[in-house]
Amino acid sequence: MHIEMADGHNGSPASHASPRPASAWEAHLAGDVLKDVSRSFYLTLQLLPKRVRGPICLGYLLARTSDTIADTESVPAAERLALLRDFHHAVETTEGISTLQAQLKERFQPRQTDPGETELLNHTEEAFAWLAAVSDFERHVTREVLHEILHGQRLDCQRFGEPSSLRFLRTPEELEEYTFLVAGSVGVFWTKLCFHHWDRYAQESEGTMIDWAKSYGRALQLINIVRDLPKDLEGGRCYLPIPEATEGQRPTDAALLAALEIWEYRCEAQMQTAMDYCQAIKPGRLRYATVLPLLLAERTLAQLRAASWEERMRGIKVPRTEVKAIMKRALVANLRPKKLCDLASDLRAV
């Protein structure tokens, strides 16, 4: 696999420096390792133009590594928080990376149940070496997004760190903050990269696209939250603010369903803004790669709304055959961006 990492940019796409071929370990990280930790994102990555494929892949792998640290609940929360601070320091300064890698191998790697995450933690030094090799601009925006993501992950550890009694986010503002930090910030990162690499990236200004990108990222994170609510409750955490909820006590099904209705409506509004974002993108291939996660989210939300609580407990997932069908329909709709709205509307129907 070829990963393009332009070393400079002074205007139009034709002025970009020649792509630097990926080393063997970069290709491995962007190929087998990424595929094993996220098949859905791997699919999106393959559709992206080469000039942004590398930095987006790198940002995802580093964020996924820190997420694995935050989610390893068999390690005490205080230790996870300390390592997340060390990880952040390494991102900002490139110092302490060998020590960080050793801690991951000793304390975190043996505790993983997912072989993909076990392999990911084995390549932390290589990922940081890749970060050092990208252009100054790409390193800057990668550090920006990781700063936000790591803040969100630390908040998560502080709020839910030791799985004991059921805990909740208390206010809508806490949930909005969390969805921005761990996902809305990714939309900002994506948008800044694309405006850097394409002079004619979008029909709207960079400021408008960044605002819309925040909603897009938040929508995708909200989909995860409402889909995973039954599993999260079993794990002692609830990201949905529920009025009069008492720590340690499971809310009634009626209270949970009422909260779900509120936040699913919020998610739908954010996805409408996300569609505005996608339709404004000018390069056709990039628009296609960008809109696919949104279309799959539309379908997931439709299935969630039609599901009983028991079905939600068993898990909601768009079947692979349907994913392939959506990809084919999106390819045709993408030829006329306004048709993407029609497709999204179709996918909302169950």
C-alpha positions, 0 to 999 in steps of 0.5 A: 500500500502506498501512503502519500505524505506531502512535504510541502504545499504552496497552492494548487494540487499540482504544486505539491511535492512528490509523495514520500513512499511509505516505509515497510512499517508505515505500510504495515500500520496503514494496512494489516494493523488498521484493518484488524482494529477497525474494518469500517475505518479501513474501508473509508481510508482506502477510498480517500485520495492519497494526499490525505490518506497517510496523515488521517490513518496516522491520526486514527492509529495514535488515537486508537492507541490512547483509546486502548489505554483508557479502556483497559479497565483491568488496569487501575484508573490512576495508572491509566490516567498517568499513562495517558498524560505520558502519551500526551507528553510524547505527542507534544514533545517526542520525549519518553516514547521508548519508556511509553512503549515498554509500559504498554508492552508490560502492563497493557498488551497482555490484558487485551482480548482483541488481537488487533489491539494487542498488535497495535500496542506493539507498534507505538514507537513506529507510529510516533516515528511516522508522526515525526516524518510528516510535514510540519503542518500535518504534525501540527494538526495531528497534535491538535486533534490528539490534544482534544481526544486525550482530554476527552479520554482522561475525562472518561477515566475520571468519570467512569474509571473504576467499574463499580456502581453505575455512574452518569454524565450529569448534564447535556453540556457534559455530553456535548463536550465529550462528543466534541472532544473525542469525535467533533475534533476529528471533523476539524482535523479532517477539514483542516487537512483537506483545505490545506491540500485542496485549494478548491475543497469546498463550496463554503468557507473553511470556518463554515465547514469546520463548524459543520464538521464538528456536528458530523463528528458529534453525530457519529459519536452519538450513534455509538452512544445510543447504540451501546447504551445497554452494554455501557449500563452493564459496564457501569456507565451511562453517557446520556444525562437522565434527570433525577438519576441516582448513582448506582441505580439503574433508571427505569426503561421508561426513563432510558427510552425518554433519554434515547428519544431526546438524543436520537433527535439531537443526532438526527439534527446533527446528521442533517448538518453533516449532509450539508458538509458532505454536499459542499465538498467539491472533489468527487472521490473525497465527497464519496469517502466522506459521506459513506460513514454518514449514510451508514449512521443514517441506516443505523439510527433508523434500525435503532428507532425501530428496535425494541429494548431487547433487540438493542440489548442483542446489538444493532449493526448494519449487515455487510450485504446492506453496507455493500448495497449502500456503497453502490447506491452512494456511488451513483448518488454522488454523481449529483450531490443533491441526490445524496439527501434523497438516499439518506432519506431512503435509508431512514425508512425501515 
